[in-house]
């Protein structure tokens, strides 16, 4: 069960596609965070979603907002994926300890060994303000993220 609106967002420490350490708490007091979990790089629906975000990036990476995309792929896979698709926002690896962040947010599918499509909008104080969770084959509508960000 995914964490609910109004709860404190669990902190995490993950490596990005360049090997840099990223902590959710690094953004506290500074930026709202769009935290997006997706199953795997190079898959059709995931590629479509992440490229749609790339094409609208100023809405999700700016002075007030930071986009963080998390999958259970290795940082090496994410580096190649980002280069191939021209993704210039952090792709975080929840590879080891496998699915630890995904589990903390309640979006890890134990049977499939990957995260489902969970999105959490976290305000500057670290509280979850909006969330949506879709099953693996169901793409999310990024316009919903924009509307949710506009309420902060």
N, C-alpha and C positions, 0 to 999 in steps of 0.2 A: 504494500500500500504506500503510495507516494505521500511525502510530507505535505501538510496542509498549509493553506494561506494563514498567515498570522504567526507561524512558528519561526523561531530563529533558524536561519539556514546553517546546516552543518558546515564547519570549516573543512577544508581539505588542502593538501599539498600535492600537486601533480606536476610532472614534467610536460613542457610543451613540445611542439614539433621541432624546436631548435635545441632541446635539452635544458632549457631554462626552467627553474622552479617557479611555479605560480601558486599562490595561496589565495583563497577567496578573501580572507581577512585583509589582504593587501589593498583591497578596494574600499574597505569600510571607512566611512566618513568622507570618501572621495567621489565614488561613482556608484550608480545603480548598475546591476549586473544582469544580463540576459544569459542564463546558464542553460545550455542546450545539450541534452544527452542524445546520442544517436548510436545505432547498432554498430556499423562497420564502415570504414572508408571504402571507396571504390564500388559500392553497391548503388543501384539505380536511384532509389528514392533518397538515400542519404546524399548522394552527389547532387541531385536536383535541389534538395533543401539548402545545402551549404552554398551552392552556387547562387541561389536566389538571394541568400543573405549577402554574399559577396557583391552582387549587383545593386544592393540597397545599403551598402556598408555604412554610409554616413548617418543613417538612422540608428545604427546599433553600435558604432564605435565613434564617440565624440567626447566633448568635455564632461558630459553628465553620465554617459553610459559606456559599458564595456561588454562586449560579446565574448563568451567563453564556450567553446564547443568541446564536448567530452565524449570519447569513445573508448572501447576496450582494446583498441589496436595499440601496437608498440609505437614508440616515438619515431622509429625509423620508417614504418609504414606511413605514419601521419606526415612526415617530412616530404616523402615522395608524392603523396596525395595532394598536399598543399601546393607543391611546386607545379604539378601537372594541371591543377584546376585554378591556379592563380589566387589561392586563398591567403589573405594577408592579415588574418586575425588568429589568435591563439587556438590551436587544436591541441587539446590536453589528452594525455594518455592515462587511462585508468586500467592499465595493463597489469601492473604489479603494485601493490597486492591486488590481485585480479578482482576488479569490480568493487573495490572498497568504497569509493565515492558514490558509485551508482547505487550500491546497497544503502548507504547512508541517506540517500534521497528517495529510496523505495522504488527505484526504477530498473533494478537488475533482474533479468529473466534467468532464473537458475537453470532451467531446462535447456535454454539455448546458449547460455554462457555469455550474454551480452546485455547491454542496456536497451530498454524500449525507448520510444521517442518521448522523452519527458522534457518539458521546458519550465523553468522557474525564473520569475522576475523577482530580483532581490533588491530591496531599497538600500540606500546609503548606510542605514543603521544595521543592515544584516538581517532584515526580516523579509520572509517570503510574502510578496504582495499579490502574485498572480501565478497560476500554474495550469498547464494542460499536459495530459499524458495520452498518447496515441499508441495503438498496437504497432507492431513492426511494419506491416505493409501500408499503413495510413500516414501520408504526409501531413504536416502541419501547415497552417495558413499564417505566414509571417505578418500579415496585416493585423492579426490578433495581437501580436507582440507590440506593434506600434501603438495600437489603441490602449493597451495596458500601460505602456511607458508614459503615454500622455496623461495618465491619471496620477502619476507620482509628482 
